């Protein structure tokens, strides 16, 4: 017997999962297909270097996610999501050995530059 669905979402990264969730909330039957062994795409994390130390496995810079009205409406906090905010957001080493650093506080970023 062939299962019938209203939508097929290819990829269980953050965009695919949000799209599937919105369709399911609208009453659609949704099938999510993912080639990797775990969902999450570029926003997955795991303990890969030391026990208790969780590292990002791909992209670590999703600052707009915490402010996203779409993600807020999904009430992911009720399912265990907790946003964490490091005081130092991003660092980029330069060829001459210096490092540009972005901080959560504008004054700290300006002083570092």
C-alpha positions as a LaTeX table, in Angstrom:
\begin{tabular}{lrrr}
\hline
Residue & $x$ (\AA) & $y$ (\AA) & $z$ (\AA) \\
\hline
Unk1 & 0.00 & 0.00 & 0.00 \\
Unk2 & 1.31 & 3.45 & $-0.90$ \\
Unk3 & 1.09 & 6.18 & 1.73 \\
Unk4 & $-0.49$ & 9.40 & 0.49 \\
Unk5 & 0.73 & 12.72 & 1.82 \\
Unk6 & $-0.08$ & 16.33 & 1.03 \\
Unk7 & 3.56 & 17.46 & 0.94 \\
Unk8 & 7.04 & 15.99 & 0.82 \\
Unk9 & 9.81 & 18.06 & 2.38 \\
Unk10 & 13.28 & 17.08 & 1.20 \\
Unk11 & 15.84 & 17.81 & 3.89 \\
Unk12 & 15.46 & 17.90 & 7.66 \\
Unk13 & 17.60 & 20.96 & 8.21 \\
Unk14 & 16.20 & 23.95 & 10.03 \\
Unk15 & 14.42 & 25.33 & 6.95 \\
Unk16 & 12.87 & 21.97 & 6.03 \\
Unk17 & 11.76 & 21.26 & 9.59 \\
Unk18 & 10.16 & 24.70 & 9.99 \\
Unk19 & 8.37 & 24.31 & 6.64 \\
Unk20 & 7.14 & 20.84 & 7.59 \\
Unk21 & 5.97 & 22.09 & 10.98 \\
Unk22 & 4.02 & 24.98 & 9.46 \\
Unk23 & 2.35 & 22.66 & 6.95 \\
Unk24 & 1.50 & 20.12 & 9.67 \\
Unk25 & 0.05 & 22.90 & 11.85 \\
Unk26 & $-2.16$ & 23.84 & 8.87 \\
Unk27 & $-3.50$ & 20.29 & 8.80 \\
Unk28 & $-1.39$ & 18.84 & 5.99 \\
Unk29 & $-0.01$ & 15.30 & 6.08 \\
Unk30 & 3.74 & 15.84 & 5.65 \\
Unk31 & 6.57 & 13.44 & 4.90 \\
Unk32 & 10.10 & 14.68 & 5.72 \\
Unk33 & 12.96 & 12.91 & 3.91 \\
Unk34 & 16.55 & 13.27 & 5.14 \\
Unk35 & 19.68 & 11.59 & 3.75 \\
Unk36 & 21.78 & 12.12 & 6.88 \\
Unk37 & 21.49 & 9.83 & 9.88 \\
Unk38 & 20.14 & 12.66 & 12.07 \\
Unk39 & 17.95 & 15.71 & 11.44 \\
Unk40 & 19.13 & 19.27 & 11.95 \\
Unk41 & 21.30 & 20.02 & 8.94 \\
Unk42 & 23.60 & 22.97 & 9.60 \\
Unk43 & 22.30 & 23.53 & 13.12 \\
Unk44 & 23.19 & 20.14 & 14.62 \\
Unk45 & 25.46 & 19.84 & 17.61 \\
Unk46 & 27.08 & 16.96 & 19.48 \\
Unk47 & 29.65 & 16.05 & 22.10 \\
Unk48 & 32.62 & 15.39 & 19.79 \\
Unk49 & 35.67 & 16.72 & 21.65 \\
Unk50 & 35.02 & 16.07 & 25.34 \\
Unk51 & 32.18 & 14.75 & 27.51 \\
Unk52 & 29.75 & 17.52 & 28.37 \\
Unk53 & 31.23 & 19.94 & 25.80 \\
Unk54 & 28.77 & 20.43 & 22.94 \\
Unk55 & 30.16 & 21.69 & 19.62 \\
Unk56 & 28.34 & 22.97 & 16.57 \\
Unk57 & 28.85 & 20.57 & 13.67 \\
Unk58 & 28.31 & 23.10 & 10.92 \\
Unk59 & 27.12 & 26.68 & 10.98 \\
Unk60 & 27.32 & 28.25 & 14.43 \\
Unk61 & 25.99 & 31.68 & 13.54 \\
Unk62 & 22.20 & 31.86 & 13.56 \\
Unk63 & 21.56 & 35.06 & 15.52 \\
Unk64 & 18.24 & 35.81 & 13.82 \\
Unk65 & 16.71 & 32.52 & 14.92 \\
Unk66 & 16.09 & 33.82 & 18.44 \\
Unk67 & 14.24 & 36.83 & 17.00 \\
Unk68 & 12.31 & 34.95 & 14.31 \\
Unk69 & 8.53 & 35.41 & 14.58 \\
Unk70 & 8.02 & 32.12 & 12.73 \\
Unk71 & 10.16 & 30.19 & 15.20 \\
Unk72 & 8.55 & 32.01 & 18.13 \\
Unk73 & 5.08 & 30.90 & 16.95 \\
Unk74 & 6.25 & 27.27 & 16.93 \\
Unk75 & 6.69 & 27.47 & 20.73 \\
Unk76 & 9.88 & 25.39 & 20.58 \\
Unk77 & 10.59 & 26.21 & 24.22 \\
Unk78 & 7.72 & 23.89 & 25.14 \\
Unk79 & 9.73 & 21.13 & 23.43 \\
Unk80 & 13.02 & 21.88 & 25.19 \\
Unk81 & 14.68 & 24.59 & 23.07 \\
Unk82 & 16.76 & 26.97 & 25.15 \\
Unk83 & 18.56 & 29.83 & 23.42 \\
Unk84 & 22.10 & 30.42 & 24.68 \\
Unk85 & 23.92 & 33.68 & 24.06 \\
Unk86 & 27.68 & 33.91 & 24.43 \\
Unk87 & 29.11 & 37.34 & 25.27 \\
Unk88 & 31.50 & 36.98 & 22.33 \\
Unk89 & 29.47 & 36.27 & 19.22 \\
Unk90 & 32.00 & 35.88 & 16.42 \\
Unk91 & 35.74 & 36.13 & 15.89 \\
Unk92 & 37.68 & 36.27 & 12.64 \\
Unk93 & 41.48 & 36.05 & 12.64 \\
Unk94 & 43.31 & 38.22 & 10.15 \\
Unk95 & 46.49 & 37.26 & 8.22 \\
Unk96 & 48.62 & 39.61 & 10.36 \\
Unk97 & 47.75 & 37.78 & 13.59 \\
Unk98 & 45.13 & 40.16 & 14.89 \\
Unk99 & 41.51 & 39.12 & 15.38 \\
Unk100 & 38.28 & 41.01 & 14.77 \\
Unk101 & 35.76 & 40.14 & 17.48 \\
Unk102 & 32.04 & 40.88 & 17.62 \\
Unk103 & 30.49 & 41.10 & 21.07 \\
Unk104 & 26.83 & 41.21 & 22.13 \\
Unk105 & 27.41 & 44.72 & 23.48 \\
Unk106 & 28.12 & 47.36 & 20.84 \\
Unk107 & 30.51 & 49.27 & 23.14 \\
Unk108 & 32.61 & 46.12 & 23.65 \\
Unk109 & 32.78 & 45.51 & 19.88 \\
Unk110 & 33.78 & 49.12 & 19.22 \\
Unk111 & 36.50 & 48.98 & 21.90 \\
Unk112 & 37.88 & 45.72 & 20.48 \\
Unk113 & 38.12 & 47.14 & 16.97 \\
\hline
\end{tabular}
